[in-house]
Amino acid sequence: VGRNDPCPCGSGKKYKKCCLRST
């Protein structure tokens, strides 16, 4: 998952704005 791709957690946010730090 790229930083600008939709976050896989299902929030609908971009990965960098959502789960980027928790990985």
C-alpha positions as CSV (number, residue, x, y, z in Angstrom):
1,V,0.0,0.0,0.0
2,G,1.5,3.4,-1.1
3,R,1.2,6.5,1.1
4,N,-1.3,8.0,-1.3
5,D,-3.4,4.9,-1.7
6,P,-6.6,4.4,0.3
7,C,-5.9,3.0,3.7
8,P,-6.7,-0.8,4.0
9,C,-8.3,-0.3,7.4
10,G,-11.5,0.8,5.7
11,S,-11.6,4.4,7.0
12,G,-11.7,5.8,3.4
13,K,-8.7,8.1,4.2
14,K,-5.4,8.0,2.5
15,Y,-2.8,5.7,4.1
16,K,-0.5,8.5,4.9
17,K,-3.2,10.3,6.8
18,C,-4.4,7.2,8.6
19,C,-2.4,4.1,9.3
20,L,1.0,5.1,8.0
21,R,2.6,5.4,11.5
22,S,1.1,2.2,12.9
23,T,2.9,-0.1,10.4
